[in-house]
Amino acid sequence: MVSTILVLWTFLTVICTARGHQPIAQAKQATDLSADISDDKLLLVSSANKEFAFNLYRKLVAHPSAKGQHIFFSPISVSAALAALSVGARGATRQQLFHTLDFNSSQLSQTDVNASFLKIIGSMAFKISQGTAVFVDNLFTPKPDFLHVLKQCYFTEGFKIDFTNPIESTNTINRYVSGMTSGKITQLKNLDPSTVLYLLSYIYFKGIWATPFDPKLTTLDLFRVTETIEVPVPMMRMEADVETYYDEAIATSVLHLPFNNSYSMLLLLPDTMATLENKISPAHITRWLQRMKQRLEEYKISVPMFYMKTSYKLNDVLAEMGMADMFGDHANLSGIADGQKLVVSEVVHQATLDVDETGATAAAATGVGISFFSHTAPELKFNRPFIVMITEVSAENIIFMGKIVNPNI
């Protein structure tokens, strides 16, 4: 039997789905898009997003292909894409999505999740570019309710497209992605001509340092990749009053660098990376930000300039985390369309990061830049592998997260 493919590509995260043979009875989606979400429900979803961020990070770090490689992704983009997919999921498939995303199904309904993302994406949309787009094949008809919820809660634009012409459809989506990410994400692999729906979830961030680095102070320095390998990198330097904290419990130095908006970057320099990766949690982020507000100290800081691009196929990772059904015969995505069995065929995540003296640009990309140049202040030098995050100042949402292993890669 000829299969159809439903593709959901989140600018950082791609979710593709393929159709089986028998239609599945659909349950009625109860949504009240005009209802305000309570603060308690919004907090549950925001907290779940942060837990999912760290769970996914640990899975990516543990993957055999990650050894010696950068890790970089946008947790909020992955969460938004999978939450949007859950709008069309039913039964055990939706239960697995909720469980893996850390949504407590006894406390959160699909309506609560949708309304929460309406607020989360809406609040960020005023400061960064974030949203979704759905590309539907001319001969495929999704359920109106499914499209309506995506439009109302996930800021989705809709387009008709001819997927039987894979080159033309790929170019159309590439142009859209490039436009929404200011040219940072430009290329997708050619789409299968049996694709019937393509959901793009994008996020683009550009932050200018509240206190920029002076390019005249940037010089080559050594970055210790391993105990035996060092590489030369352009190191930005600065001496200034900065927010720092040393967490003795996990032996990690933390540097907080604000942008000139409501976002900031956290740089985490551990004595031992494995200890930090095993123990770090959302509670650490909240505590660090609270304590650093009370301690502004003069430091010399050194942060490498770097650019990186990452790409992941997340099928195995998400299946191991608990989203197994959506990739196989047990998938129940009957909320997307009538009369067709859809399964997820591929989840791909792409991200880029560019950090320099002026700030950081991320399109599923994150960048870090810090430099110190004085001889009198204590020094915090990011010259070995470290973790980087871009968060809202309130730490309600982790926008980007990753690990820098070698700035030259």
N, C-alpha and C positions, 0 to 999 in steps of 0.2 A: 504494500500500500504506500502511496506517495505521502510523505510527511510534510507538514507545514512547520515553519519555525517562527516563534515569537521572540523577538530580540528586544531586550531592555538594556540599553548601554548607558551607564552612568558615567559621565565625562571622565570620571576617575574609575567608574565601576561599570562594567558591562554585564548585563544579564541577558542571555539569549534563551529562548525556549522553543521546543519542538513539539509538534502535535502527534498524539497517538491515534487510536482508531475509534473509540467509543465515546459518545458524549456523556457527560456526568451531570446528574441533577443538580441544579444550583439552588443555593439558599438565598433568601432575600437579604440584601445589604441594607441595614438600617442606619441611615446617616442623617443627622440634622446639622447641616453645614453652617447654619446661622447661629447655633448655640455657642456661647462662650465656654472655653475650657477653664476649669477651676485651676487655681494656683497649685493645689495638691496634685492634680493629674499631670499638669505640665512639669512639675518637679519630678514625678515618677518617670516620665519619658526622658527628660534631660539627664537624670541620673542613670537610666538604662543606657542611653547613648554613650555615656562616659565609660561605663562598665564594658560595653561592647568594644569600645576603642581599645582598651587594654587587652581584652581577650583576643581580639583580632591581631593586635601587635605581637603578642606572644606566639600565636600560631605562625605568623609570617617569619618571625625570628627563628623559630624551631624548624622551619622547612629546610630540607637538605640543600636546596639551591641558594639559600640565604647566607651561607657561610662566607664571610669576607665581603659581603655585599651591603650596599646601602639599603635601608628600609624607609619607605616614605609613602604615605597615603593620606586620604582625607576621611577620617572616621565619620564625620557628619554627612558626607556625600554618600558613603556606603550605606549608612543607616537610613537615609532618606530614600535611596533607591530600593532597598529591600522593604521598607515600610510601604512604599508605593506599590510594590509587587504584592504585598499582603492584602491590598484592597481587592485584588482579584483572586486571592487564594481562599480555599475553603477547607474544612475538616482538619485532618492531621497535618496537611501541608501548612496551613496558617498557624496551627499550634506550634509547629517546629520553627517557623519564622519568628513568632513571638518569643518562644523560649530562647532561641539563639541570640535575638536582639535584646534579651533580658527584659522584655515587657512582661509584667506579671498579669496573666490573663484573668486572674481573679479580681484584679483591681483596675485593669484597663481594657476597655472595649476597642474595637476597630475605630469607632467614632472618636473616642478619646485620643487615640494615636493620630488619626487624621487631623483633628483640631489642634493637637499639640504641634505637629509639623507645620500647620498653617501659621502658627505664631512664631515658631522657631525660624522658618525660612523667611517669613514676612519681616521679622525684626532684623535679620541679617541683610535682607535685600536692599535696605536703605544705605548700607555701608559697603557691601561687597556684591558681586554679581553671582546670584545663585538662582536656580530654577530648574525646570524640566521641559522637555519637548517630546511629543509622541508622533512618530512617523508611521502611518497606517497604509498598508497596501490597498490599492484601488478596489481589489476584489475581496477584502477582508472587512468584516463588520464587528467591531468590539461592542460590548454592551454600553448603551448610553450612560447608565449609572456609573460604570467604571470610569469612563472618560470624564464624567461630570465631577466625580470626587477628585480625580487627578488635577483637573483645572482649578477647582475651588480651593483645594488644600495643599497641592504640591506645585502650584504656579506653572501648570503645564500648557504649552502652546501645541496646537494640533496641526498636522500637515498630511495631505494625501501624497502618496508616492508609488512609483511603479517598481516593485522589488524584482520583477522579472528581468529588469535591466540592471544588473548588479553594479556596473561601472557608474552609470548615471546616478543611481540611488546612493552609492557610496560617496560620490563627489558632492551630492546635495547635502548629505549629513555632515561631511567633512567641512564644508563651507559654513554650515551653521555652528558647528563646534568651534571652529577657528574664530568666528565672529564673537561668540559668547565668552571666549577665553583670551581675547586679544592676541590671537595667533599662537598661544602657548601649546594648545593641543590641536594638531592639524591633520593627523593621519589615522585612519582606521583601516583594518584589513578589509579586503573586498567582502561584501555581504553575499550570503548565499541567496540565489534567486528564489528560494522557497520561503524566505523571510516574509512575515505578514505584519509584524508590528515591531517598531523600534523605539524604545523609551530612553531618551537621553537626559541624564541628570548632571548638570554642570555646576561648577563653583570656581570663581576666579577671585583671587585676593591680591591686592597691591598695597603694601604698607610702607610708609615713610617713617624712618626712625624719629622719635621725638627729639633725640639728640644724635644727629648724624655723625658718622666717623669722618675724619679729615683724610681725604685721599693721599695727601702728602705724607702721611704717617704709615701708609701701607707699604710693607716690605716683605721680601721673601723670608720665610722661616721654616723650620722643620716640623712636620706633623708625624707623630709616632703611630703608625698603623698597627704594628705589633711590637713585641719586645725586641725584635731583630730588624724590623723594616721601618725606615723613616723616609719621607718624601718631602720635597720643597713645595710650599704653598704660599700664595699671597696672603699675608696675615694683616688684618685691620687692627688698628691700635687706638686706644683712648685712655685718658685718665679723667675720671669724673666721679661724682657722687652717684652711686648706683645701688639698686636694691639687690642684696645678696643674702644667702642663708646657707649654712652648712648643717645638713641633717645627719647627725651622728649615728642614728639608728640604722641608716642604710649607707652611711659613708659616702655622701654625695654633696657636691657643691652646686648650688642653684643660683643662676643669674636671671634677673627679670629685666627685659628690655622693652619698654613700651613703644608703640607706634603713635603717630599723632592722631589717633582715633580711639575707639573703644576696644582695640585689640592690642595684644602684646605677644612677645616671644619669651619662652622659657628655655634656657639652656641648662642641661643637667650633665655635670661632669663627675662620674662616679670613680671611686677608688677601684672598684671591681664592677664591671658592666653586668656580669651575671647576677650579682646580688641586687642591683637596682632593678633589672628586668624582672626578676622573680618576685620582688616585694612591692613595687610601685603600684599605687592605686589612686583613684580619684580623690580620696581623702588626703593624700599627700599634697596634691596640687592645691586644694583648698587651704590647707594649713600653711603651706609655703607662702602663698600670696598674702594671707592674713598677717603672718609674722614679718614678712619683708616690708610691709607698709610701715612698720614701726622702726625699721633699721636702714637708714640711708648712710652708706659709708663710702669714703674715697678709695677707689681701687684703680689699678692699671688692668685693663682687660685686653685680651688678644683673641680675636675670632677670625677664622679663615673665611675668605671669599670663596664661593663655590657655586656651581650649577650642576644639577643632576636631573635625571629623568628615570622613572621607574615604571615597570609594567608587570602586572601579575595576572595569572589565570587562577581564579579563586575557587574553582569547582571543588577540588579535594579539600581545601581548607574549610570552606563553608559546610561541606558534608560532614567533616570530622567534628565541626562545632555543633552539629545538630540539624542542619538543613538538608537532609539526605533525600527526602521524598521528592522534592521539586525537580531533581535531576533524573528521575526514573519513572517507571511505570505507575508508581503510586502517587504521582503528582496530581493535585487537585487545584487547578487554576480556572475552575469553571465560572468564577466571577468576572473573567475577562471577556469571554465570548460564549454564545450559545452553540451547541451542537458540535463542539470540537474539544478534544482532550489536548491540553497543552502541557509541555514539560520544559523545564529549564535545561538548556543545552550548554550554556557557557556563561561564566561570570569572569570578566576581565577588568582589571583596574589599572589605570594609567595616571601618572602624576609627574609634574615638573616643579623644580624649585630653583630660584635664582636669588642669591644673596650678595649684596655689595655694600659700599659705604653709605648709600642713601637709604636702603631699606631692603625689603624682601618682596618678591613676586611669586605667587603660587597659583597654579591652576591644577589642583591636585598636586601642588608642589609647595614646598616650604623652604625658606631660606633663613640662615642665621649669620649675623656679622657683628663682631665685637672686637675692639682694640684698645690697648693701654700703652702709653708711651713714657710715663714718668719713672724715675728711679727711686722715688721716696715712698710711694704708696705700695701696699701689698698687691700681689699680682694674682690674677685668675686667668689662666692661659688654657684655651681649648685646643691643645696640641696633641690630643689622642682621641679615640672614638668617644662620641658623646651623643646624647639624645636631644632632640629639638621638638618644640611644640609651638603652635600658634593658637591662642585661646582668646576668648572674650576676657576682658579684665576681670569680670565677675567669676570667670571659670565655669560658667554655666554650660558652655559648649566647647569641645576641643575641635578646632577647625582643621588643623593639620598635625601630623605626628610622624616622627621618623628617627632614624639613627644614622649619624654620619660616621662612616668607617674610614674613607679615604677621600678628601676633598678633590683630589686630582682625577678620580674616576668619573 
